């Protein structure tokens, strides 16, 4: 058992104190949510341009993350370094934008230096500080109070609780805007096309299916031998069976073959319609690939026929296609 005074126990105790202080700092924000938070949301929702987020030092790092979170949840936003803004990058800000400025003290020189320029542009300012009476807070149309009682740093110097609180308040702002806009999971995927979520929500069966000459098919009444040759030729583990009107009558799969061998000692006189699965699992081309995965998993199959609104086969989808695409 670890001794109570050992270095490891002291490290754990220090970590616990830090997390407790930061937890308390976030919890205290709830009581300070007021009309200014609502006003900040209204300014951003009415914004015709983008939300320009700025901050210096550790606040700048938090500002960058807030800008990224806003941008990925339906609120166009980007980060501007306040020092660079005074040396040309202010041209990125237009009267149609809204500026969200972070500064724990509310007196950061590089940030407050932007105030006259923002006033001249007529760009609305939202401030997020730890001091409601600060210069930045007083000159903002809406002030978000991210103040903390003390930093988690034992010296009460290094930005710890304050940056955590600012980050959490930024998340609260982004989520409130997200919900107000009716932002959906599919909207989220559109800004994350390279991620697994984007693939699950954006890729459709039509994007992955085999079609044309790669669609396995035989006519209703064909000898079973023809169906087996088609399965082997296309390598998808099944074939569609088509009726005289070109509609899907059923499917014949590798699993059906095993059942056929169990039930019939002589395959020479069999036609595919006597042993096929009717009607066979099928999906529409515009079905989300993720839904096709669920259908396959629920029915313990590895391939699906893809049919149009009239029941005509237009493609075939295999589990390997879904794996290769990153959907699963």
DOLO-847134 format. One record per residue (C-alpha): residue in three letters; y, z, x; residue number from 1. Coordinates in Angstrom, 1 decimal, padded with zeros to 4 digits, always signed. Each point is the difference from the previous one (the first is absolute). Last residue first. Layout:
> type;Y;Z;X;seq
> ALA;Y;Z;X;NUM;
...
This chain:
> type;Y;Z;X;seq
> UNK;+001.1;-040.1;-017.3;328;
> UNK;+002.9;-002.5;-000.7;327;
> UNK;+000.0;-000.7;+003.7;326;
> UNK;-000.4;-003.8;-000.5;325;
> UNK;-003.3;-000.1;+001.9;324;
> UNK;-001.5;+002.8;-002.2;323;
> UNK;+001.1;-001.8;-003.2;322;
> UNK;-001.5;-003.3;+001.2;321;
> UNK;-003.2;+001.8;+001.0;320;
> UNK;-000.3;+001.4;-003.6;319;
> UNK;-000.3;-003.6;-001.2;318;
> UNK;+002.1;-001.9;-002.5;317;
> UNK;-000.9;-003.3;-001.6;316;
> UNK;+002.4;-002.6;-001.5;315;
> UNK;+001.1;-002.1;-002.9;314;
> UNK;-002.8;+000.6;-002.5;313;
> UNK;+000.9;-001.2;-003.5;312;
> UNK;+000.2;+002.7;-002.6;311;
> UNK;+003.0;-001.4;-001.9;310;
> UNK;+002.4;+002.5;+001.5;309;
> UNK;-001.1;-000.8;+003.5;308;
> UNK;-003.0;+001.4;+001.8;307;
> UNK;-000.7;+001.7;+003.3;306;
> UNK;-003.7;+000.9;+000.6;305;
> UNK;-000.6;+003.2;+001.8;304;
> UNK;-001.8;+001.2;+003.1;303;
> UNK;-001.3;+003.2;+001.6;302;
> UNK;-001.5;+001.8;-002.9;301;
> UNK;-000.4;+003.7;-000.7;300;
> UNK;+001.4;-000.2;-003.5;299;
> UNK;+002.8;+002.7;+000.5;298;
> UNK;+000.5;-001.1;+003.6;297;
> UNK;+000.4;-003.7;-000.9;296;
> UNK;+002.4;+000.7;-002.8;295;
> UNK;+002.0;+002.4;+002.2;294;
> UNK;+000.3;-002.6;+002.7;293;
> UNK;+001.1;-002.6;-002.6;292;
> UNK;+002.7;+002.4;-001.1;291;
> UNK;+001.3;+000.3;+003.6;290;
> UNK;+000.1;-003.8;+000.2;289;
> UNK;+002.5;+000.0;-002.9;288;
> UNK;-001.2;-002.3;-002.7;287;
> UNK;+002.1;-003.2;-000.2;286;
> UNK;-003.1;-002.2;+000.6;285;
> UNK;-001.9;+001.6;-003.0;284;
> UNK;-003.1;+002.0;+000.6;283;
> UNK;-003.7;-000.4;-000.7;282;
> UNK;-003.2;+002.0;-000.2;281;
> UNK;-002.9;-002.0;-001.4;280;
> UNK;-000.6;-001.2;-003.5;279;
> UNK;-003.0;+000.1;+000.3;278;
> UNK;-001.9;+000.6;+003.2;277;
> UNK;-002.2;-003.0;+000.9;276;
> UNK;-003.8;-000.1;-000.4;275;
> UNK;-000.8;-002.5;-002.7;274;
> UNK;+003.3;-001.9;+000.5;273;
> UNK;-001.0;-000.8;+003.6;272;
> UNK;-003.0;-002.1;-000.9;271;
> UNK;-003.5;+001.2;+000.9;270;
> UNK;-002.8;-002.4;+000.5;269;
> UNK;-000.6;+000.5;+003.7;268;
> UNK;+000.7;+003.7;+000.1;267;
> UNK;-003.6;+001.1;-000.4;266;
> UNK;-000.8;+003.8;+000.3;265;
> UNK;+002.8;+001.0;-002.3;264;
> UNK;+001.2;+003.5;-000.8;263;
> UNK;+000.5;+001.5;+003.4;262;
> UNK;+001.2;-003.2;+001.6;261;
> UNK;+002.5;-000.5;-002.8;260;
> UNK;+001.3;+003.5;+000.5;259;
> UNK;+000.6;-000.7;+003.7;258;
> UNK;+001.7;-003.3;-000.9;257;
> UNK;+002.3;+001.8;-002.5;256;
> UNK;+001.1;+002.3;+002.7;255;
> UNK;+000.9;-003.0;+002.2;254;
> UNK;+002.1;-001.3;-002.9;253;
> UNK;-000.1;-002.4;-002.9;252;
> UNK;+003.0;-000.1;-002.2;251;
> UNK;+000.6;-000.8;-003.7;250;
> UNK;+001.2;-002.6;-002.5;249;
> UNK;+003.4;-000.6;+001.8;248;
> UNK;+001.7;-002.9;-001.8;247;
> UNK;-000.2;-003.6;+001.0;246;
> UNK;-000.6;-001.2;-003.6;245;
> UNK;-003.6;-000.9;+000.8;244;
> UNK;-000.7;+003.6;+001.3;243;
> UNK;+000.7;+001.2;+003.6;242;
> UNK;-002.1;+002.5;+002.0;241;
> UNK;+002.0;+001.7;+002.7;240;
> UNK;-001.8;+000.7;+003.2;239;
> UNK;-000.6;+003.1;+002.0;238;
> UNK;-000.3;+001.7;+003.4;237;
> UNK;+003.2;-001.7;+001.4;236;
> UNK;-001.7;-002.1;+002.7;235;
> UNK;+001.1;-003.4;-001.5;234;
> UNK;-003.1;-001.9;+001.1;233;
> UNK;-002.5;+002.8;-000.5;232;
> UNK;+001.2;+000.8;-003.6;231;
> UNK;+000.0;-003.8;-000.7;230;
> UNK;-003.6;-000.4;+001.3;229;
> UNK;-001.1;+003.0;-002.2;228;
> UNK;+001.6;-001.6;-003.1;227;
> UNK;-001.6;-003.3;+000.7;226;
> UNK;-003.4;+001.7;+000.4;225;
> UNK;+000.4;+001.7;-003.4;224;
> UNK;+000.0;-003.5;-001.6;223;
> UNK;+003.2;-000.8;-001.8;222;
> UNK;+000.1;+000.8;-003.7;221;
> UNK;+003.7;+001.0;+000.0;220;
> UNK;+001.7;-001.9;+002.8;219;
> UNK;+000.5;+001.5;+003.5;218;
> UNK;+002.9;+001.6;+001.7;217;
> UNK;+001.2;+001.6;+003.2;216;
> UNK;+003.8;-000.5;+000.5;215;
> UNK;+000.7;-001.0;+003.6;214;
> UNK;+000.5;-003.7;-001.0;213;
> UNK;+003.0;+001.0;-002.1;212;
> UNK;+000.6;+003.7;+000.1;211;
> UNK;-000.7;+003.1;+002.1;210;
> UNK;+002.1;+003.0;-001.1;209;
> UNK;+002.5;+001.9;+002.1;208;
> UNK;+003.5;-000.7;-001.3;207;
> UNK;-001.3;-000.8;-003.5;206;
> UNK;-001.5;+003.5;-000.2;205;
> UNK;+003.5;+001.5;+000.4;204;
> UNK;+001.6;+001.6;+003.0;203;
> UNK;+003.2;+001.9;-000.8;202;
> UNK;-001.1;+003.5;-000.9;201;
> UNK;-002.9;+000.6;+002.3;200;
> UNK;+001.6;-001.9;+002.8;199;
> UNK;+003.3;+001.9;-000.3;198;
> UNK;-001.9;+003.3;+000.0;197;
> UNK;-001.8;-001.0;+003.2;196;
> UNK;+003.2;-000.7;+001.7;195;
> UNK;+001.5;-003.4;+001.1;194;
> UNK;+001.6;-000.8;-003.4;193;
> UNK;+001.9;+003.4;+000.0;192;
> UNK;+003.3;-001.0;-001.8;191;
> UNK;-001.9;-001.8;-002.7;190;
> UNK;-002.5;+002.8;-000.2;189;
> UNK;+002.7;+002.5;-001.1;188;
> UNK;+000.9;-002.3;-002.9;187;
> UNK;-003.7;-000.1;-000.9;186;
> UNK;-000.1;+003.8;+000.0;185;
> UNK;+002.9;+000.0;-002.4;184;
> UNK;+003.7;+000.7;+000.2;183;
> UNK;+001.3;+001.0;-003.5;182;
> UNK;+003.5;+000.0;+001.4;181;
> UNK;+000.5;+003.7;-000.9;180;
> UNK;-003.3;+000.9;+001.5;179;
> UNK;+000.9;-001.6;+003.3;178;
> UNK;+003.5;+001.5;+000.0;177;
> UNK;-001.4;+003.5;-000.5;176;
> UNK;-002.6;-000.7;+002.7;175;
> UNK;+002.6;-001.2;+002.6;174;
> UNK;+002.3;+003.0;-000.7;173;
> UNK;-002.8;+002.5;+000.3;172;
> UNK;-001.1;-001.6;+003.2;171;
> UNK;+003.5;+000.3;+001.4;170;
> UNK;+000.0;+003.7;-001.0;169;
> UNK;-003.3;+000.4;+001.8;168;
> UNK;+001.4;-001.6;+003.2;167;
> UNK;+003.1;+002.1;-000.2;166;
> UNK;-002.0;+003.2;-000.4;165;
> UNK;-002.2;-000.9;+003.0;164;
> UNK;+003.0;-000.8;+002.1;163;
> UNK;+001.6;+003.4;-000.9;162;
> UNK;-003.2;+002.0;+000.6;161;
> UNK;-000.4;-001.5;+003.5;160;
> UNK;+003.3;-000.9;+001.7;159;
> UNK;-000.1;+002.0;+003.2;158;
> UNK;+002.4;+002.9;+000.0;157;
> UNK;-001.2;+003.1;-001.9;156;
> UNK;-001.3;+001.3;+003.3;155;
> UNK;-003.4;+000.7;-001.6;154;
> UNK;+000.0;-003.7;-001.2;153;
> UNK;-000.9;+000.0;-003.7;152;
> UNK;+003.7;-000.5;-000.7;151;
> UNK;+001.8;+002.4;-002.3;150;
> UNK;+001.2;+000.4;-003.5;149;
> UNK;-000.2;-003.7;-000.7;148;
> UNK;+002.6;-002.5;-001.3;147;
> UNK;-001.1;-003.3;-001.5;146;
> UNK;+002.8;-000.2;-002.5;145;
> UNK;+000.3;-003.5;-001.3;144;
> UNK;+003.7;-000.9;-000.5;143;
> UNK;+001.2;-002.8;-002.4;142;
> UNK;+003.2;-002.0;+000.2;141;
> UNK;+000.3;+001.2;+003.6;140;
> UNK;+003.2;+001.1;+001.7;139;
> UNK;-000.6;+003.7;-000.4;138;
> UNK;-003.6;-000.2;+001.2;137;
> UNK;+000.9;-001.8;+003.2;136;
> UNK;+002.8;+002.4;+000.8;135;
> UNK;-002.1;+003.0;-000.6;134;
> UNK;+000.2;+002.4;-002.9;133;
> UNK;-003.5;-000.8;-001.3;132;
> UNK;-001.5;+000.8;+003.4;131;
> UNK;-003.6;-001.0;+000.7;130;
> UNK;+000.7;-003.6;-000.4;129;
> UNK;-001.0;-003.1;-002.0;128;
> UNK;+002.9;-002.2;-000.9;127;
> UNK;+000.3;-002.8;-002.5;126;
> UNK;+002.8;-002.4;+000.6;125;
> UNK;+001.2;-002.9;-002.3;124;
> UNK;+001.3;-003.0;+001.9;123;
> UNK;+003.7;-000.7;-000.8;122;
> UNK;+000.4;-001.9;+003.2;121;
> UNK;+003.0;+002.0;+001.0;120;
> UNK;-001.7;+003.2;-001.0;119;
> UNK;-003.0;-000.9;+002.1;118;
> UNK;+002.2;-000.7;+003.0;117;
> UNK;+001.8;+003.3;-000.4;116;
> UNK;-003.3;+001.9;-000.2;115;
> UNK;-001.8;-001.7;+003.0;114;
> UNK;+001.4;+002.4;+002.6;113;
> UNK;-001.7;+002.8;-002.0;112;
> UNK;-003.4;-001.4;+001.1;111;
> UNK;+000.7;-000.3;+003.8;110;
> UNK;+001.8;+003.3;-000.1;109;
> UNK;-002.8;+002.0;-001.6;108;
> UNK;+001.8;+002.4;-002.3;107;
> UNK;-002.3;+000.3;-003.0;106;
> UNK;-001.9;+002.6;+002.1;105;
> UNK;-003.4;-001.3;-001.0;104;
> UNK;+001.1;-003.6;+000.0;103;
> UNK;-001.4;-002.7;-002.1;102;
> UNK;+002.0;-002.9;-001.5;101;
> UNK;-001.2;-002.1;-003.0;100;
> UNK;+002.3;-003.0;-000.3;99;
> UNK;+000.0;-002.1;-003.2;98;
> UNK;+000.4;-003.8;+000.2;97;
> UNK;+002.1;-002.4;-002.0;96;
> UNK;+003.1;+000.5;+002.2;95;
> UNK;-002.0;-001.3;+003.0;94;
> UNK;-001.6;+001.8;+003.0;93;
> UNK;-001.6;-002.2;+002.7;92;
> UNK;+003.5;-000.6;+001.5;91;
> UNK;+000.0;+003.7;+000.9;90;
> UNK;-002.4;-001.1;+002.8;89;
> UNK;+003.0;-000.9;+002.1;88;
> UNK;+000.8;+002.9;+002.3;87;
> UNK;+000.5;+002.8;-002.6;86;
> UNK;-003.3;-000.9;-001.6;85;
> UNK;-001.7;+000.3;+003.3;84;
> UNK;+000.8;+003.7;+000.2;83;
> UNK;-001.0;+000.5;-003.7;82;
> UNK;-003.5;-001.7;+000.5;81;
> UNK;-000.7;-002.1;-003.1;80;
> UNK;-003.2;+000.4;-001.9;79;
> UNK;-001.1;-002.3;-002.8;78;
> UNK;-000.5;+000.1;-003.8;77;
> UNK;-001.2;-002.1;-003.0;76;
> UNK;-001.2;+002.5;-002.6;75;
> UNK;-003.4;-000.9;-001.4;74;
> UNK;-002.3;+002.4;+001.6;73;
> UNK;-000.5;-001.5;+003.4;72;
> UNK;+003.8;-000.3;+000.7;71;
> UNK;+000.6;+003.6;-001.0;70;
> UNK;-002.7;+001.3;+002.3;69;
> UNK;+001.2;-002.0;+002.9;68;
> UNK;+003.6;+001.2;-000.5;67;
> UNK;-001.2;+003.6;-000.2;66;
> UNK;-002.0;-000.5;+003.2;65;
> UNK;+003.1;-001.3;+001.8;64;
> UNK;+002.1;+002.8;-001.3;63;
> UNK;-002.5;+002.6;+001.3;62;
> UNK;+000.3;-001.6;+003.5;61;
> UNK;+003.8;+000.0;-000.4;60;
> UNK;+000.0;+003.7;-001.0;59;
> UNK;-001.8;+000.7;+003.2;58;
> UNK;+002.9;-001.7;+001.9;57;
> UNK;+002.6;-001.6;-002.1;56;
> UNK;-000.2;-001.1;-003.7;55;
> UNK;+000.3;-003.1;-002.1;54;
> UNK;-001.6;-001.5;-003.1;53;
> UNK;+001.4;-003.2;-001.5;52;
> UNK;-001.2;-000.4;-003.6;51;
> UNK;+000.1;-003.7;-000.8;50;
> UNK;+002.1;-002.3;-002.2;49;
> UNK;+000.6;+000.0;-003.7;48;
> UNK;-000.1;+003.8;-000.2;47;
> UNK;-000.1;+001.4;-003.6;46;
> UNK;-003.4;+001.7;+000.7;45;
> UNK;+001.3;+001.4;+003.2;44;
> UNK;+003.2;+001.5;-001.5;43;
> UNK;-002.0;+001.3;-002.9;42;
> UNK;-002.6;+001.7;+002.3;41;
> UNK;+002.8;+001.7;+002.0;40;
> UNK;+001.6;+001.1;-003.3;39;
> UNK;-003.2;+001.6;-001.1;38;
> UNK;-000.3;+001.8;+003.3;37;
> UNK;+003.7;+001.1;-000.3;36;
> UNK;-000.8;+001.3;-003.5;35;
> UNK;-002.3;+002.6;+001.4;34;
> UNK;-003.0;+000.6;+002.2;33;
> UNK;+000.8;+003.2;+001.8;32;
> UNK;-002.8;+002.2;-001.4;31;
> UNK;-002.6;-002.6;+001.1;30;
> UNK;+001.4;+000.0;+003.6;29;
> UNK;-001.2;+003.5;+000.6;28;
> UNK;-003.6;-001.1;-000.2;27;
> UNK;+000.5;-002.3;+002.9;26;
> UNK;+001.5;+002.7;+002.2;25;
> UNK;-002.7;+002.4;-001.0;24;
> UNK;-002.7;-002.5;+001.1;23;
> UNK;+001.9;-000.5;+003.3;22;
> UNK;+000.0;+003.8;+000.6;21;
> UNK;-003.7;+000.3;-000.9;20;
> UNK;-001.0;-003.0;+002.2;19;
> UNK;+001.9;+001.5;+003.0;18;
> UNK;-001.5;+003.5;-000.5;17;
> UNK;-003.5;-001.4;-000.3;16;
> UNK;+000.4;-002.0;+003.2;15;
> UNK;+001.2;+003.1;+001.9;14;
> UNK;-002.9;+002.0;-001.3;13;
> UNK;-002.4;-002.7;+001.1;12;
> UNK;+001.5;+000.0;+003.5;11;
> UNK;-000.2;+003.8;+000.1;10;
> UNK;-003.6;-000.1;-001.0;9;
> UNK;-000.8;-002.5;+002.8;8;
> UNK;+001.9;+002.0;+002.6;7;
> UNK;-002.1;+003.1;-000.6;6;
> UNK;+001.6;+003.1;-001.6;5;
> UNK;-002.2;+000.1;-003.1;4;
> UNK;-003.2;-000.6;+002.1;3;
> UNK;-002.0;-003.0;-001.0;2;
> UNK;-003.5;+000.8;-001.3;1;
